[in-house]
């Protein structure tokens, strides 16, 4: 499943549920002490909130990737070569004002003639391929295991235990969110009337004199508690709570629904030879299918056009491959999607999806090996459960039980917060000294969403992965003779190593050296990467 879903409401849930029950020089010297860089104490400005992933740790005291610095001091007016980046994800709004100029077009295919003009096996694949057809809502993989009723399946008992725990947990979430929204609704009516406005913040609540009005006193207390969870104002709280409740409801109604028949493609998902399904419509089926559009904007939203956001990379064409539903992706779809991307010219693939059960993981691993053989870099999100991936398997991956990798072009990415220091690793981010390669900005990322002129902030390793894919695209654009394996090595070797202890999985009692959370020990840095790439042959 796309990795955004599990953390849409985690910030509130964690607090609420717990309390209620050329001549340039590469900066590669390890930052030994937190005191060597001043901590960012003041809140981020609105501009910084929208661009923090592009900022510079030294100049801005924000753990961004020095993208702006790379353009100003290195790229400047260098044109570079166009790079095709395949985004295997949910649908992408290819008509978005900030994306319509960077969408890949299959020049060998004649639009809407119902003929496979280029004979690649996909009819009218003008901007990519939709392996989901009309499918959107889907089960999680372990729910599919239970739905078969096959108790002899080696994963059945584990799946049953996980299902019972997850279903009970999300029912509890739903009850508590319903109660919190109901309390907020009643309090909001009284507070809005008292203040004579509906967009109040915590400071406004502090100014209210309630006197002997017990109802107003209770309302203000509720308002202070909710806004005290970290919301800028009451409208932000309403939006986040309602989004959270929607996500919880989708989890219960679709992802954890054993009776759901989500797939509408007419093929057999357990037969890799049963192909030809899907269609060429890569657009989202509804506005809430926003994940792929957000990811695409992080990589390549049109730069300096006076609209919305700047993508990390210029000279990119986004190939849209719709294969990730609202639920867990099918291994067959992902395996075929990877091969489609490779065979149609992608030089980089971004995969912001993943799961912990994979009945046909060998199909996906073979596709990853195929991509590596064809000199394609695969950038992969680490996942959002705060897990050590050296201990818990997450799919897709390029190895079995920490064994030999099937290729040397697969990069797994953990997520950073916009706050340098002990809390710089996002609490949701998975990690692993063997199975996570690098870290990059992934929390509170502003990017494109469906709708011609819409943007929103989302967080997850789903957002960290395309940030790295964007840097990889910059490297392949400016230095096109470098292999995918060399680009991976540049990403890992050129990052900033930070030798401090950081909070892991959002647990203040669990601190580890930042260098122990990934193979490279580093966070990706575009400025350094371009300098190092220039020195390779």
Secondary structure per residue as TSV (DSSP state, phi and psi in degrees):
chain	resnum	aa	ss	phi	psi
A	1	X	-	360.0	156.8
A	2	X	B	-63.8	141.3
A	3	X	T	-79.3	2.6
A	4	X	T	-76.8	-33.3
A	5	X	G	-56.7	-48.1
A	6	X	G	-64.7	-15.2
A	7	X	G	-117.7	13.3
A	8	X	T	-56.9	-33.0
A	9	X	T	-124.0	18.4
A	10	X	H	-68.8	-32.4
A	11	X	H	-61.8	-43.8
A	12	X	H	-73.6	-45.4
A	13	X	H	-58.3	-42.3
A	14	X	H	-62.2	-40.7
A	15	X	H	-79.4	-51.2
A	16	X	H	-67.2	-47.6
A	17	X	H	-70.0	-34.2
A	18	X	H	-69.8	-45.2
A	19	X	H	-70.8	-23.2
A	20	X	T	-102.0	18.0
A	21	X	-	145.6	360.0
A	22	X	-	360.0	-77.2
A	23	X	-	-84.0	-0.1
A	24	X	-	-68.6	156.7
A	25	X	-	-111.4	133.7
A	26	X	-	-71.3	128.0
A	27	X	-	-84.3	91.4
A	28	X	-	-118.4	-0.7
A	29	X	S	-69.1	128.8
A	30	X	-	-58.3	138.8
A	31	X	B	-84.5	103.6
A	32	X	-	-76.9	-32.3
A	33	X	-	-136.4	142.4
A	34	X	G	-58.0	-27.2
A	35	X	G	-75.2	-12.2
A	36	X	G	-73.5	-16.7
A	37	X	S	-129.9	129.4
A	38	X	-	-63.9	136.9
A	39	X	-	-70.3	147.5
A	40	X	-	-80.7	104.1
A	41	X	-	-93.9	-43.8
A	42	X	S	-73.0	150.4
A	43	X	-	-61.5	152.5
A	44	X	-	-66.3	141.4
A	45	X	-	-71.7	167.9
A	46	X	H	-59.0	-39.7
A	47	X	H	-64.4	-44.1
A	48	X	H	-64.4	-36.0
A	49	X	H	-60.5	-34.2
A	50	X	H	-87.3	-13.3
A	51	X	H	-131.7	7.6
A	52	X	G	-59.1	-31.2
A	53	X	G	-65.0	-16.4
A	54	X	G	-98.2	-4.2
A	55	X	S	-84.1	177.0
A	56	X	-	-114.7	132.9
A	57	X	H	-59.9	-43.3
A	58	X	H	-72.7	-47.1
A	59	X	H	-74.7	-38.0
A	60	X	H	-111.1	-5.6
A	61	X	S	53.8	33.8
A	62	X	S	-127.4	132.2
A	63	X	-	-78.0	60.3
A	64	X	-	-86.1	-169.4
A	65	X	-	-105.5	12.9
A	66	X	-	56.5	38.4
A	67	X	H	-69.1	-47.2
A	68	X	H	-60.2	-40.9
A	69	X	H	-64.0	-37.8
A	70	X	H	-63.5	-41.9
A	71	X	I	-68.5	-42.4
A	72	X	I	-68.4	-41.3
A	73	X	I	-103.3	-20.0
A	74	X	I	-119.0	-57.0
A	75	X	I	-71.2	-48.3
A	76	X	T	48.4	-113.5
A	77	X	T	-104.6	12.9
A	78	X	-	-66.7	128.4
A	79	X	-	-75.7	-46.0
A	80	X	-	73.9	-179.1
A	81	X	-	-109.4	143.3
A	82	X	-	-66.6	134.8
A	83	X	E	-118.6	133.6
A	84	X	E	-92.7	121.9
A	85	X	E	-114.4	118.6
A	86	X	E	-86.3	128.7
A	87	X	E	-107.9	102.5
A	88	X	E	-86.9	110.1
A	89	X	E	-165.8	-159.9
A	90	X	S	-74.7	-176.5
A	91	X	-	-63.0	156.8
A	92	X	-	-118.6	133.3
A	93	X	-	-76.1	90.6
A	94	X	T	-74.1	-4.8
A	95	X	T	-99.3	2.8
A	96	X	-	-60.9	142.5
A	97	X	T	-58.8	-26.6
A	98	X	T	-101.4	3.3
A	99	X	T	-126.1	-20.8
A	100	X	T	-60.9	-22.1
A	101	X	T	-91.0	-1.5
A	102	X	S	-124.0	21.0
A	103	X	B	-91.8	132.5
A	104	X	-	-66.0	138.9
A	105	X	-	-123.9	130.4
A	106	X	-	-79.7	98.3
A	107	X	T	-68.7	-15.1
A	108	X	T	-87.0	-4.2
A	109	X	S	-111.7	133.8
A	110	X	-	-89.8	122.2
A	111	X	T	-60.9	136.9
A	112	X	T	58.2	30.5
A	113	X	S	-102.1	0.3
A	114	X	S	68.5	18.9
A	115	X	S	-123.2	140.8
A	116	X	-	-82.6	78.5
A	117	X	T	-59.7	-40.5
A	118	X	T	-90.0	0.5
A	119	X	-	54.1	41.4
A	120	X	S	-97.9	4.5
A	121	X	S	93.8	1.3
A	122	X	-	-130.7	117.2
A	123	X	T	-81.7	127.5
A	124	X	T	58.0	41.2
A	125	X	-	-85.4	79.0
A	126	X	S	-77.2	-42.7
A	127	X	S	-120.9	10.5
A	128	X	E	141.1	-154.4
A	129	X	E	-143.6	146.9
A	130	X	E	-109.3	98.0
A	131	X	T	-76.9	-9.0
A	132	X	T	-93.8	-13.7
A	133	X	T	58.4	-126.7
A	134	X	T	-91.4	4.8
A	135	X	-	-71.5	141.7
A	136	X	-	-138.7	-59.9
A	137	X	B	-81.5	131.3
A	138	X	-	-141.4	163.4
A	139	X	-	-79.0	164.0
A	140	X	-	-77.6	157.5
A	141	X	H	-62.1	-39.3
A	142	X	H	-71.9	-22.3
A	143	X	H	-71.3	-35.2
A	144	X	H	-63.3	-36.8
A	145	X	H	-59.5	-45.2
A	146	X	H	-68.4	-35.6
A	147	X	H	-64.0	-24.7
A	148	X	T	-70.7	-24.1
A	149	X	T	72.5	7.8
A	150	X	-	-86.1	93.3
A	151	X	T	-71.2	-10.4
A	152	X	T	-83.1	-12.3
A	153	X	S	-59.4	127.7
A	154	X	T	-59.1	-19.3
A	155	X	T	-95.0	-3.0
A	156	X	H	-63.0	-50.2
A	157	X	H	-62.4	-42.4
A	158	X	H	-64.8	-40.8
A	159	X	H	-64.5	-41.4
A	160	X	H	-62.9	-45.0
A	161	X	H	-61.5	-44.8
A	162	X	H	-67.1	-39.6
A	163	X	H	-61.7	-48.4
A	164	X	H	-59.3	-41.3
A	165	X	H	-68.3	-44.8
A	166	X	H	-68.3	-41.1
A	167	X	H	-63.3	-43.9
A	168	X	H	-63.6	-40.0
A	169	X	H	-63.8	-44.2
A	170	X	H	-74.7	-28.6
A	171	X	H	-63.0	-40.0
A	172	X	H	-65.9	-42.9
A	173	X	H	-56.6	-46.6
A	174	X	H	-61.7	-43.7
A	175	X	H	-59.5	-46.0
A	176	X	H	-71.4	-37.9
A	177	X	H	-67.0	-41.1
A	178	X	H	-57.7	-45.0
A	179	X	H	-65.0	-42.7
A	180	X	H	-66.3	-41.9
A	181	X	H	-65.8	-38.1
A	182	X	H	-65.0	-43.1
A	183	X	H	-62.8	-42.4
A	184	X	H	-64.8	-39.7
A	185	X	H	-59.8	-47.8
A	186	X	H	-65.3	-42.8
A	187	X	H	-66.2	-38.9
A	188	X	H	-62.4	-38.1
A	189	X	H	-61.6	-44.5
A	190	X	H	-69.4	-42.5
A	191	X	H	-68.1	-43.2
A	192	X	H	-61.3	-39.4
A	193	X	H	-66.8	-40.4
A	194	X	H	-66.1	-43.8
A	195	X	H	-85.4	-14.0
A	196	X	T	60.6	36.1
A	197	X	-	-161.5	159.4
A	198	X	S	-113.5	5.3
A	199	X	-	-118.3	42.3
A	200	X	-	-77.2	160.2
A	201	X	-	-123.4	-172.0
A	202	X	H	-64.0	-38.6
A	203	X	H	-62.1	-37.3
A	204	X	H	-63.2	-40.4
A	205	X	H	-64.4	-37.1
A	206	X	H	-64.7	-24.9
A	207	X	T	-84.7	-9.9
A	208	X	-	-75.9	129.3
A	209	X	-	-98.5	111.2
A	210	X	-	-87.4	-20.5
A	211	X	T	57.9	-133.5
A	212	X	T	-94.7	9.9
A	213	X	-	-79.5	97.9
A	214	X	H	-64.9	-38.5
A	215	X	H	-63.3	-42.7
A	216	X	H	-68.5	-38.4
A	217	X	H	-58.7	-45.0
A	218	X	H	-64.9	-42.2
A	219	X	H	-61.5	-43.7
A	220	X	H	-65.2	-39.0
A	221	X	H	-62.3	-43.0
A	222	X	H	-63.9	-44.7
A	223	X	H	-60.2	-43.7
A	224	X	H	-63.3	-39.8
A	225	X	H	-63.3	-47.8
A	226	X	H	-68.2	-47.1
A	227	X	H	-68.4	-24.6
A	228	X	T	-69.3	-9.4
A	229	X	T	-76.1	-3.8
A	230	X	T	118.4	12.0
A	231	X	-	-86.4	144.1
A	232	X	S	-69.3	-37.5
A	233	X	S	-157.2	176.8
A	234	X	H	-67.4	-32.5
A	235	X	H	-67.0	-36.4
A	236	X	H	-65.5	-37.7
A	237	X	H	-64.7	-44.9
A	238	X	H	-60.3	-44.7
A	239	X	H	-62.2	-46.0
A	240	X	H	-68.1	-41.6
A	241	X	H	-65.1	-42.7
A	242	X	H	-67.6	-39.0
A	243	X	H	-62.2	-41.5
A	244	X	H	-62.9	-43.5
A	245	X	H	-65.1	-38.2
A	246	X	H	-62.9	-42.6
A	247	X	H	-64.6	-41.6
A	248	X	H	-62.6	-43.8
A	249	X	H	-64.0	-40.6
A	250	X	H	-63.4	-38.1
A	251	X	I	-60.5	-45.0
A	252	X	I	-73.8	-43.4
A	253	X	I	-78.6	-27.9
A	254	X	I	-120.3	-64.2
A	255	X	I	-60.3	-36.3
A	256	X	T	-106.3	15.0
A	257	X	-	-90.5	106.1
A	258	X	T	-63.5	-27.0
A	259	X	T	-89.3	-4.9
A	260	X	-	-64.4	133.6
A	261	X	-	-112.4	85.4
A	262	X	-	-83.3	-36.7
A	263	X	-	-70.5	130.4
A	264	X	-	-124.6	20.5
A	265	X	S	-91.5	-13.9
A	266	X	-	79.1	3.7
A	267	X	S	-100.4	174.0
A	268	X	-	-97.8	110.5
A	269	X	T	-67.9	-9.6
A	270	X	T	-100.6	11.1
A	271	X	-	-126.4	105.4
A	272	X	T	-69.5	-17.7
A	273	X	T	-87.7	-9.5
A	274	X	-	-84.1	87.1
A	275	X	-	-113.3	-175.5
A	276	X	-	88.9	3.7
A	277	X	-	-87.1	170.5
A	278	X	S	89.4	-166.1
A	279	X	B	-158.9	179.7
A	280	X	S	-90.5	5.9
A	281	X	-	-86.3	105.0
A	282	X	-	-95.4	4.0
A	283	X	S	-73.4	154.4
A	284	X	-	-62.5	150.4
A	285	X	S	-82.8	-18.9
A	286	X	S	-156.5	163.3
A	287	X	T	-60.5	-31.9
A	288	X	T	-70.3	-11.6
A	289	X	-	-83.0	75.9
A	290	X	-	-107.6	-9.0
A	291	X	H	-59.6	-50.5
A	292	X	H	-63.9	-37.2
A	293	X	H	-66.0	-39.7
A	294	X	H	-64.7	-43.7
A	295	X	H	-63.0	-45.3
A	296	X	H	-61.0	-38.9
A	297	X	H	-65.3	-37.0
A	298	X	H	-61.1	-41.5
A	299	X	H	-70.8	-49.5
A	300	X	H	-146.0	21.4
A	301	X	-	-50.8	138.6
A	302	X	-	-54.0	127.3
A	303	X	T	-85.2	138.7
A	304	X	T	56.8	37.4
A	305	X	S	-102.0	7.4
A	306	X	S	77.3	9.7
A	307	X	S	-119.5	143.5
A	308	X	S	44.6	-98.6
A	309	X	-	-135.4	164.7
A	310	X	-	-104.8	129.2
A	311	X	-	-69.9	164.5
A	312	X	S	-64.8	-42.0
A	313	X	-	-111.1	141.1
A	314	X	S	-96.6	177.0
A	315	X	S	55.0	41.0
A	316	X	E	-120.8	143.4
A	317	X	E	-118.4	124.8
A	318	X	E	-89.4	119.7
A	319	X	E	-93.7	119.2
A	320	X	E	-91.9	121.9
A	321	X	E	-123.9	101.6
A	322	X	E	-82.5	109.1
A	323	X	-	-145.1	0.9
A	324	X	-	-117.6	111.4
A	325	X	-	-86.3	-174.1
A	326	X	B	-84.1	79.6
A	327	X	S	151.0	-162.9
A	328	X	-	-83.0	137.3
A	329	X	-	-68.6	153.9
A	330	X	-	-86.9	139.5
A	331	X	H	-58.4	-38.6
A	332	X	H	-59.9	-46.9
A	333	X	H	-60.2	-42.4
A	334	X	H	-68.7	-42.7
A	335	X	H	-60.6	-44.7
A	336	X	H	-70.9	-34.5
A	337	X	H	-63.8	-42.7
A	338	X	H	-61.2	-46.1
A	339	X	H	-66.4	-37.0
A	340	X	H	-60.1	-47.9
A	341	X	H	-60.0	-45.6
A	342	X	H	-63.7	-48.1
A	343	X	H	-68.1	-19.2
A	344	X	T	-107.3	17.8
A	345	X	T	102.7	3.6
A	346	X	-	-64.8	137.5
A	347	X	S	-101.8	-19.3
A	348	X	E	-138.1	139.7
A	349	X	E	-119.2	132.7
A	350	X	E	-106.7	128.8
A	351	X	E	-123.0	91.4
A	352	X	-	-95.6	64.9
A	353	X	B	-153.4	169.9
A	354	X	-	168.6	165.6
A	355	X	B	-160.3	173.2
A	356	X	S	-113.2	-0.2
A	357	X	-	-125.7	134.9
A	358	X	-	-150.1	91.3
A	359	X	T	-64.4	-24.8
A	360	X	T	-124.2	47.1
A	361	X	H	-61.2	-25.8
A	362	X	H	-65.6	-34.7
A	363	X	H	-62.0	-43.3
A	364	X	H	-70.6	-41.8
A	365	X	H	-62.3	-39.6
A	366	X	H	-62.9	-37.9
A	367	X	H	-67.5	-38.2
A	368	X	H	-63.5	-41.4
A	369	X	H	-63.3	-38.8
A	370	X	H	-61.8	-43.8
A	371	X	H	-60.4	-42.3
A	372	X	H	-63.6	-42.1
A	373	X	H	-62.0	-31.5
A	374	X	T	-94.0	13.9
A	375	X	T	66.3	40.1
A	376	X	-	-112.0	130.2
A	377	X	E	-85.4	132.2
A	378	X	E	-113.4	115.5
A	379	X	E	-104.1	128.2
A	380	X	E	-128.2	134.6
A	381	X	E	-75.5	137.6
A	382	X	-	-74.4	-28.1
A	383	X	-	112.0	162.5
A	384	X	S	-119.5	27.3
A	385	X	S	-106.3	9.9
A	386	X	-	62.7	32.7
A	387	X	-	-99.5	153.3
A	388	X	B	-86.6	109.7
A	389	X	T	-74.3	-7.3
A	390	X	T	-77.1	-14.5
A	391	X	T	-109.3	-38.8
A	392	X	S	-114.2	124.5
A	393	X	-	-69.9	134.2
A	394	X	-	-127.5	139.9
A	395	X	B	-116.8	144.0
A	396	X	S	-78.9	155.9
A	397	X	-	-148.3	171.7
A	398	X	S	-111.1	22.1
A	399	X	S	-156.8	173.0
A	400	X	S	-122.3	121.8
A	401	X	T	50.7	48.5
A	402	X	T	63.7	21.4
A	403	X	-	-85.0	-163.5
A	404	X	-	-60.0	142.7
A	405	X	-	-80.5	147.4
A	406	X	S	-79.9	-10.9
A	407	X	-	-162.6	177.1
A	408	X	S	-121.2	32.8
A	409	X	-	-130.5	22.1
A	410	X	E	-108.9	121.6
A	411	X	E	-120.8	122.4
A	412	X	E	-106.1	134.3
A	413	X	E	-122.3	129.0
A	414	X	E	-94.8	170.4
A	415	X	E	-113.2	143.3
A	416	X	E	-110.2	153.9
A	417	X	-	-93.3	160.7
A	418	X	S	-81.4	43.6
A	419	X	S	-144.4	104.4
A	420	X	-	-69.8	138.0
A	421	X	S	132.1	-160.9
A	422	X	T	-60.7	-22.0
A	423	X	T	-105.2	23.9
A	424	X	-	-75.1	-23.3
A	425	X	B	-84.5	126.5
A	426	X	-	-58.6	134.6
A	427	X	T	-59.7	-27.2
A	428	X	T	-82.9	-15.9
A	429	X	-	-70.2	133.1
A	430	X	-	-70.0	164.9
A	431	X	B	-153.3	175.4
A	432	X	-	164.0	126.1
A	433	X	T	-67.8	-22.8
A	434	X	T	-98.6	-43.6
A	435	X	T	-105.5	-0.9
A	436	X	-	-115.9	131.5
A	437	X	-	-92.4	-43.8
A	438	X	E	-148.1	169.6
A	439	X	E	-120.7	151.5
A	440	X	E	-155.4	168.7
A	441	X	E	-57.4	126.0
A	442	X	-	-141.9	-14.6
A	443	X	S	-97.7	140.6
A	444	X	S	56.8	53.5
A	445	X	E	-101.7	128.3
A	446	X	E	-94.5	127.7
A	447	X	E	-159.6	-175.3
A	448	X	E	-71.5	146.5
A	449	X	E	-137.9	162.3
A	450	X	T	-55.3	142.9
A	451	X	T	118.8	135.1
A	452	X	T	-55.9	-28.9
A	453	X	T	-136.2	35.4
A	454	X	E	-107.5	148.0
A	455	X	E	-143.6	155.6
A	456	X	E	-158.7	165.3
A	457	X	E	-102.6	129.3
A	458	X	E	-137.0	164.3
A	459	X	-	-140.5	151.2
A	460	X	S	155.2	165.8
A	461	X	H	-64.0	-17.1
A	462	X	H	-58.7	-28.8
A	463	X	H	-90.5	-25.5
A	464	X	H	-72.6	-39.6
A	465	X	H	-60.4	-50.8
A	466	X	H	-65.9	-25.0
A	467	X	H	-60.6	-43.3
A	468	X	H	-71.9	-37.9
A	469	X	H	-60.1	-36.4
A	470	X	H	-64.8	-42.4
A	471	X	H	-64.5	-41.2
A	472	X	H	-60.2	-38.9
A	473	X	H	-65.5	-38.2
A	474	X	H	-59.8	-43.7
A	475	X	H	-64.4	-47.0
A	476	X	H	-69.4	-25.9
A	477	X	H	-73.4	-47.3
A	478	X	H	-78.9	-29.1
A	479	X	-	-131.8	68.9
A	480	X	T	-66.2	-13.9
A	481	X	T	-83.4	-10.3
A	482	X	S	-73.3	141.3
A	483	X	-	-77.4	165.4
A	484	X	H	-61.4	-37.3
A	485	X	H	-65.1	-38.1
A	486	X	H	-67.2	-38.8
A	487	X	H	-62.7	-42.9
A	488	X	H	-58.5	-45.1
A	489	X	H	-65.5	-36.2
A	490	X	H	-62.2	-45.8
A	491	X	H	-57.6	-41.1
A	492	X	H	-78.6	-39.4
A	493	X	H	-79.6	-25.6
A	494	X	S	-95.1	-4.3
A	495	X	S	-67.9	172.2
A	496	X	E	-90.7	118.4
A	497	X	E	-85.0	130.9
A	498	X	B	-122.0	112.2
A	499	X	-	-93.4	69.5
A	500	X	S	-135.1	161.7
A	501	X	E	-84.5	138.3
A	502	X	E	-127.9	154.7
A	503	X	E	-71.7	133.0
A	504	X	E	-111.5	137.6
A	505	X	T	58.1	26.3
A	506	X	T	71.4	11.7
A	507	X	E	-104.3	106.1
A	508	X	E	-57.1	-23.5
A	509	X	E	-82.7	-8.0
A	510	X	E	-111.4	95.8
A	511	X	E	-116.1	138.9
A	512	X	E	-136.9	155.3
A	513	X	E	-59.7	135.0
A	514	X	G	-53.9	-35.3
A	515	X	G	-66.4	-15.1
A	516	X	G	-90.0	0.3
A	517	X	S	-95.9	-7.3
A	518	X	S	-153.3	164.5
A	519	X	S	-67.3	-37.8
A	520	X	S	-83.0	-20.9
A	521	X	-	69.2	17.0
A	522	X	E	-134.0	164.5
A	523	X	E	-109.7	139.1
A	524	X	-	-63.1	141.7
A	525	X	-	-137.9	113.6
A	526	X	H	-64.4	-41.0
A	527	X	H	-59.8	-51.6
A	528	X	H	-62.9	-38.8
A	529	X	H	-61.6	-43.6
A	530	X	H	-67.1	-35.3
A	531	X	H	-67.4	-45.4
A	532	X	H	-65.3	-40.1
A	533	X	H	-60.3	-34.9
A	534	X	H	-67.0	-18.6
A	535	X	T	-93.9	-7.2
A	536	X	-	-91.1	153.6
A	537	X	-	-105.9	360.0
